[in-house]
Amino acid sequence: MKAVYINEFGGIENLEFREVDDLPDPADTEILVNVMAAGLNRADILQRKGLYPAPGGYPERIPGLEFAGRISKIGKHVKKWEPGDRVFGITAGGGQAEFVLTGENQVAGIPEGLSFAEAAAIPEAFITAHDAVWIQGNLKSGESLMIHAVGSGVGAAALQIAKAKGIKTFGTSRTQRKLEKCKEFGLDLGIDTSGNIEFAEIIRNETGGSGADVILDLVGADYFGQNLACLSVKGRLMLVGLVSGRKAEFDMGIALTKRLHIIGTVLRARTETEKALATQNFIDDVLPLIASGSIKPNLDKVYGFQDVGEAHAYLESNASFGKVVLRF
């Protein structure tokens, strides 16, 4: 089969689209998916650079955390699917290949009317956002959500789910253009943080002093102190990204006084059982909103698999708004 392959860890020039070993036939409850499209994520860039190795059991040189395609073969104990079914899902690696071997409980059926490219833009961003904000963060009706890097894939996914559920939303970005685009998705208040704006005071004013109930943070250290300052009593801080650093000063007195919950979460390193549960929660709560058209995939650009280098360059430029997808 063909796959995106990292010849050496480092620059874009080390990427190839080449022949690799075929995968084995699916066993027991596994399915073999013929991939038609695969999402590109910043994790793939880090893996290419040698900074984010794949978990054990997954190919270290074939990136890809999400995919969409048709089931080619099924294991003898598979009950949910048949060959030919259109599915999409997450994986810990190897998604940017002609075939992916995965568990039957780690995929969802693609709604009618959705292309493979659109479907490939959904799993990683929407499952991550839903699991972090609604499952672990327990965001409820009547509460508010603040999203850092709201124009990112996960940020925009959280925004879309929140607006479909009638949640009041605040978002930050260092790019005014992305904030304007997010307003089209229903963002109630956008804050441009390119000038090191003190967003905590803005949020307290907007909420009558109570603060945001849940913060989805894809930025990290730079925002940690202000996050604590603008969370509500019993607020939940969901730490998902660390692009600004991993170490910050921690005023534990604020956490105690407000009875805060600070939760770190990743999706890639979870067990197969945990990933299956996150996928099922997404199927139950979010997939109906996608099927009805209440949520639409935010697809920016589609590249052929052979143009993976151009796709990496575009994603690294920070010019993208929405998902970048590779298509066979």
C-alpha positions as CSV (number, residue, x, y, z in Angstrom):
1,M,0.0,0.0,0.0
2,K,1.0,3.6,-0.3
3,A,1.5,6.0,2.6
4,V,3.0,9.3,3.7
5,Y,6.4,8.3,5.1
6,I,9.0,10.2,7.2
7,N,12.4,9.3,5.8
8,E,14.3,11.2,8.5
9,F,12.9,13.3,11.3
10,G,13.3,17.0,10.5
11,G,12.2,19.2,7.7
12,I,9.4,19.0,5.1
13,E,11.9,17.7,2.5
14,N,12.0,14.4,4.5
15,L,8.4,13.5,3.6
16,E,7.6,11.1,0.9
17,F,4.5,9.4,-0.5
18,R,5.7,5.9,-1.1
19,E,5.0,2.2,-1.0
20,V,5.2,0.5,2.4
21,D,4.3,-2.9,3.7
22,D,0.7,-4.0,3.5
23,L,-1.3,-4.4,6.7
24,P,-2.4,-7.8,7.9
25,D,-6.1,-8.9,7.6
26,P,-8.3,-7.7,10.5
27,A,-8.6,-10.1,13.4
28,D,-11.5,-10.6,15.8
29,T,-13.2,-7.1,16.2
30,E,-10.8,-5.2,13.9
31,I,-11.7,-3.6,10.6
32,L,-9.5,-2.7,7.7
33,V,-10.5,0.7,6.2
34,N,-9.5,1.8,2.7
35,V,-8.7,5.5,3.5
36,M,-10.0,8.1,1.1
37,A,-9.0,11.1,3.0
38,A,-7.0,11.9,6.2
39,G,-6.8,15.0,8.3
40,L,-3.5,16.8,8.9
41,N,-2.8,18.0,12.4
42,R,0.0,19.9,14.2
43,A,0.8,16.6,15.9
44,D,1.9,15.3,12.5
45,I,4.3,18.2,12.1
46,L,5.7,17.5,15.5
47,Q,6.0,13.8,14.7
48,R,7.8,14.7,11.4
49,K,10.3,16.7,13.5
50,G,10.9,13.9,15.9
51,L,9.2,15.7,18.8
52,Y,6.0,13.6,19.2
53,P,6.7,9.9,18.7
54,A,3.8,7.5,18.1
55,P,2.7,5.3,20.9
56,G,3.9,1.7,21.0
57,G,2.3,-0.5,18.4
58,Y,1.8,2.3,15.9
59,P,4.2,3.2,13.0
60,E,6.8,5.8,14.0
61,R,7.3,7.0,10.4
62,I,3.7,7.0,9.0
63,P,1.8,9.9,10.6
64,G,-2.0,10.5,10.7
65,L,-4.5,10.7,13.6
66,E,-7.8,10.8,11.7
67,F,-9.2,9.3,8.6
68,A,-12.3,8.6,6.5
69,G,-12.9,5.8,4.0
70,R,-14.7,2.6,3.2
71,I,-14.4,-0.6,5.1
72,S,-12.5,-3.1,3.0
73,K,-12.5,-6.2,5.4
74,I,-13.8,-7.1,8.8
75,G,-12.7,-9.4,11.5
76,K,-14.8,-12.5,12.2
77,H,-16.3,-11.1,15.4
78,V,-17.2,-7.6,14.0
79,K,-20.9,-6.9,14.6
80,K,-21.4,-3.3,13.8
81,W,-20.1,-3.0,10.2
82,E,-20.0,-4.6,6.8
83,P,-17.5,-4.2,4.0
84,G,-18.4,-1.1,1.9
85,D,-19.6,0.9,4.9
86,R,-18.4,4.6,5.0
87,V,-16.7,5.4,8.3
88,F,-14.4,7.9,9.9
89,G,-12.5,7.8,13.1
90,I,-9.3,8.5,15.2
91,T,-6.1,6.5,15.4
92,A,-2.9,7.0,17.3
93,G,-0.9,6.8,14.1
94,G,-0.7,5.6,10.5
95,G,-3.8,7.4,9.4
96,Q,-2.2,8.9,6.3
97,A,-2.0,5.7,4.4
98,E,-4.0,3.8,1.9
99,F,-5.3,1.4,4.6
100,V,-5.8,1.7,8.3
101,L,-6.4,-1.2,10.7
102,T,-8.5,-0.2,13.7
103,G,-11.1,-1.5,16.2
104,E,-14.8,-1.6,15.2
105,N,-15.7,0.7,18.2
106,Q,-13.2,3.4,17.2
107,V,-15.1,4.6,14.1
108,A,-18.4,6.3,13.3
109,G,-20.6,6.1,10.2
110,I,-20.3,9.0,7.9
111,P,-23.6,10.9,7.5
112,E,-25.3,11.0,4.1
113,G,-24.3,14.0,2.1
114,L,-20.8,14.3,3.7
115,S,-17.8,13.8,1.4
116,F,-14.8,11.8,2.6
117,A,-12.7,15.0,2.7
118,E,-15.4,16.7,4.9
119,A,-15.6,13.6,7.1
120,A,-11.8,13.5,7.6
121,A,-11.9,17.0,8.9
122,I,-14.1,16.0,11.9
123,P,-12.8,13.2,14.2
124,E,-9.7,14.5,15.9
125,A,-11.0,18.1,16.5
126,F,-14.5,17.3,17.4
127,I,-13.9,14.2,19.6
128,T,-11.1,16.1,21.4
129,A,-13.3,19.1,22.0
130,H,-16.4,17.2,23.0
131,D,-14.5,14.9,25.4
132,A,-12.6,17.8,27.0
133,V,-15.4,20.3,27.4
134,W,-18.6,18.3,27.8
135,I,-17.4,14.9,29.2
136,Q,-14.5,15.9,31.4
137,G,-15.3,19.6,31.8
138,N,-19.0,18.8,32.3
139,L,-20.2,22.0,30.7
140,K,-23.9,22.5,31.2
141,S,-26.7,24.5,29.8
142,G,-26.7,28.0,31.1
143,E,-22.9,28.0,31.7
144,S,-20.2,29.8,29.7
145,L,-17.2,28.6,27.7
146,M,-14.0,30.4,27.0
147,I,-11.8,29.0,24.2
148,H,-8.2,29.9,23.7
149,A,-6.9,29.6,20.1
150,V,-10.6,29.6,19.1
151,G,-9.6,29.6,15.4
152,S,-7.7,26.3,15.7
153,G,-9.3,23.0,14.6
154,V,-10.2,21.9,18.2
155,G,-11.1,25.5,19.2
156,A,-13.5,25.9,16.2
157,A,-15.0,22.5,16.9
158,A,-15.7,23.4,20.5
159,L,-17.3,26.7,19.4
160,Q,-19.6,24.9,16.9
161,I,-20.7,22.4,19.4
162,A,-21.3,25.1,22.0
163,K,-23.4,27.3,19.7
164,A,-25.5,24.3,18.6
165,K,-26.2,23.8,22.3
166,G,-26.9,27.4,23.0
167,I,-23.8,28.1,25.2
168,K,-22.4,31.6,25.6
169,T,-18.9,31.7,24.2
170,F,-15.7,33.8,24.5
171,G,-12.7,33.2,22.4
172,T,-9.1,34.4,22.0
173,S,-6.8,34.5,19.1
174,R,-3.7,36.3,18.0
175,T,-5.2,36.8,14.6
176,Q,-8.1,39.3,14.1
177,R,-9.0,37.6,10.8
178,K,-9.6,34.3,12.6
179,L,-11.8,36.0,15.3
180,E,-13.9,37.6,12.5
181,K,-14.4,34.2,10.9
182,C,-15.3,32.6,14.3
183,K,-18.0,35.2,14.7
184,E,-19.6,33.7,11.6
185,F,-19.8,30.5,13.7
186,G,-21.6,32.4,16.5
187,L,-18.7,33.5,18.8
188,D,-20.2,35.9,21.2
189,L,-17.0,37.7,22.2
190,G,-13.6,37.6,20.4
191,I,-10.5,38.9,22.1
192,D,-7.4,39.7,20.1
193,T,-4.4,38.7,22.3
194,S,-1.7,39.7,19.9
195,G,-0.9,42.7,22.1
196,N,-0.7,40.7,25.3
197,I,-4.2,41.8,26.3
198,E,-5.3,41.2,29.9
199,F,-8.3,39.0,29.0
200,A,-9.2,38.1,32.5
201,E,-10.6,41.5,33.3
202,I,-12.6,41.5,30.1
203,I,-14.2,38.2,30.9
204,R,-15.0,39.2,34.5
205,N,-16.7,42.3,33.1
206,E,-18.6,40.4,30.5
207,T,-19.9,37.9,33.1
208,G,-20.8,40.4,35.8
209,G,-17.8,39.3,37.8
210,S,-18.6,35.6,38.0
211,G,-16.1,34.5,35.3
212,A,-16.1,31.7,32.7
213,D,-17.4,28.3,33.9
214,V,-15.1,26.2,31.6
215,I,-11.9,27.3,29.8
216,L,-10.6,25.2,26.9
217,D,-6.9,26.1,26.8
218,L,-4.9,25.1,23.7
219,V,-2.1,27.7,24.5
220,G,-0.5,26.7,27.8
221,A,1.8,28.5,30.1
222,D,1.4,32.1,29.0
223,Y,-2.3,32.1,29.8
224,F,-2.3,30.0,33.0
225,G,-2.4,32.9,35.6
226,Q,-5.1,34.8,33.8
227,N,-7.1,31.6,33.4
228,L,-7.2,31.1,37.1
229,A,-8.2,34.8,37.6
230,C,-11.2,34.6,35.2
231,L,-12.6,31.2,36.1
232,S,-15.8,31.1,38.0
233,V,-16.2,29.5,41.4
234,K,-16.0,25.7,40.7
235,G,-14.7,26.6,37.3
236,R,-13.0,24.0,35.2
237,L,-9.7,24.6,33.3
238,M,-9.1,22.0,30.5
239,L,-5.5,22.0,29.5
240,V,-5.1,20.6,26.0
241,G,-2.2,22.4,24.3
242,L,1.2,23.7,25.4
243,V,2.3,25.8,22.4
244,S,3.4,28.7,24.7
245,G,5.3,26.5,27.1
246,R,4.6,23.9,29.8
247,K,5.7,25.6,33.0
248,A,3.9,28.5,34.8
249,E,3.7,30.0,38.2
250,F,0.7,28.5,40.1
251,D,-1.1,30.6,42.7
252,M,-2.7,27.7,44.6
253,G,-4.6,30.1,46.9
254,I,-6.9,31.0,43.9
255,A,-7.5,27.4,43.2
256,L,-8.5,26.7,46.8
257,T,-10.6,29.8,47.2
258,K,-12.6,29.2,44.0
259,R,-12.6,25.4,44.4
260,L,-11.2,25.0,40.8
261,H,-10.8,21.9,38.8
262,I,-7.6,21.9,36.6
263,I,-7.6,18.9,34.2
264,G,-5.0,17.9,31.7
265,T,-6.1,15.8,28.8
266,V,-4.7,14.1,25.6
267,L,-6.4,11.8,23.2
268,R,-3.6,10.1,21.4
269,A,-2.0,8.2,24.3
270,R,-5.2,6.7,25.7
271,T,-6.1,3.0,25.7
272,E,-8.2,1.5,22.9
273,T,-11.1,1.2,25.4
274,E,-10.9,4.9,26.4
275,K,-10.8,6.0,22.7
276,A,-13.8,3.8,22.0
277,L,-15.7,5.5,24.8
278,A,-14.7,9.0,23.6
279,T,-15.9,8.0,20.1
280,Q,-19.2,6.6,21.4
281,N,-19.8,9.8,23.4
282,F,-19.2,11.8,20.2
283,I,-21.6,9.5,18.3
284,D,-24.3,9.9,20.9
285,D,-24.1,13.7,21.4
286,V,-22.4,15.4,18.4
287,L,-22.9,13.2,15.3
288,P,-26.7,13.9,15.2
289,L,-25.9,17.6,15.1
290,I,-23.6,17.0,12.1
291,A,-26.1,14.7,10.4
292,S,-28.9,17.4,10.8
293,G,-26.6,20.1,9.4
294,S,-26.5,22.1,12.7
295,I,-22.8,21.6,12.6
296,K,-20.8,21.6,9.4
297,P,-17.2,20.5,9.0
298,N,-14.8,23.5,8.8
299,L,-12.7,22.4,5.8
300,D,-10.0,24.9,4.7
301,K,-7.9,23.2,2.0
302,V,-7.6,19.7,0.5
303,Y,-4.3,18.4,-0.9
304,G,-3.5,15.2,-2.7
305,F,-1.5,12.8,-0.6
306,Q,1.4,13.3,-3.0
307,D,1.4,17.0,-2.1
308,V,1.8,16.4,1.6
309,G,4.9,18.7,1.8
310,E,2.8,21.6,0.5
311,A,0.1,20.7,3.1
312,H,2.7,20.8,5.9
313,A,4.0,24.1,4.8
314,Y,0.6,25.6,4.7
315,L,-0.4,24.4,8.1
316,E,2.9,25.6,9.6
317,S,2.3,29.1,8.1
318,N,-0.6,29.6,10.5
319,A,-2.6,30.9,7.6
320,S,-5.2,28.1,7.8
321,F,-8.6,28.5,9.3
322,G,-10.3,25.1,9.5
323,K,-8.9,21.7,8.7
324,V,-6.3,20.8,6.2
325,V,-7.0,17.4,4.6
326,L,-5.1,15.0,2.4
327,R,-7.1,13.1,-0.2
328,F,-6.4,10.0,-2.3
